[in-house]
Amino acid sequence: MLASPRVATEQEIRDVVVAQPRAGLPDLIERALAASGALLRGHFGLQVGKHTEYFIRFRALARDEQVLAAISGHLLSTITIPADAVVLVPESAGYFLGEAIRARAGASTTLAVARTDIERRPARSLLHGTIPAGRPVVVVNDVVTTGASLEPLLDLVGDQGGTVAAALVFGALDGTGFRAMLSRRRIAGDHLIEAGPAWAVMDPDRCTACAAGTPPLIPAAELN
Ligand SMILES: [Zn+2]
């Protein structure tokens, strides 16, 4: 049987989502997830091939402009974006965060959108906008696991002759993996939330829901 996802309860939000301990951030996240119903519980297949019991519909969070502005403000509080930066986003829910960051970063900041493939993974070509050679680029997305899905975007920046100035995401489920990716590619970056110990991200062959015979919703990104 295909179990329909349902909106997570406030207790589940507190149990599985870990916000960075910055002033006002944990409260903001808890309230925004509860009000928007953006955290779903079910059985989801992520783009990196992992299965998980929870999924964040970033589009639902982004409908509240004040929440989106606050999230952008938190991400821009740790990173200085060059005035002439290009903000590069995938053609997916990450667009809404990228546009909010662009608007907040300044009048000379522009937006470029990368194509996504049929499974909604960022591809290595531009759909909209340009990355002029030599320009600093801030890569933005909504929720990643380790950030592996950002790598085509990072490579696209190099293809176009730009330089990655930073990678900013709302959530990195595997915060340790995300920091390792940033470190390996020698770029600055930030994320606001990660999956806590009660939010299991599993390989399909160790997935408890699969073992119970429930098919996963793949790709979960369709929910955005
Ligand atoms: Zn599964």
Residues whose N, C-alpha, C, O or C-beta is under 5 A from the ligand:
A	BS01	ZN	H51 P204 C207 A209 C210 P216
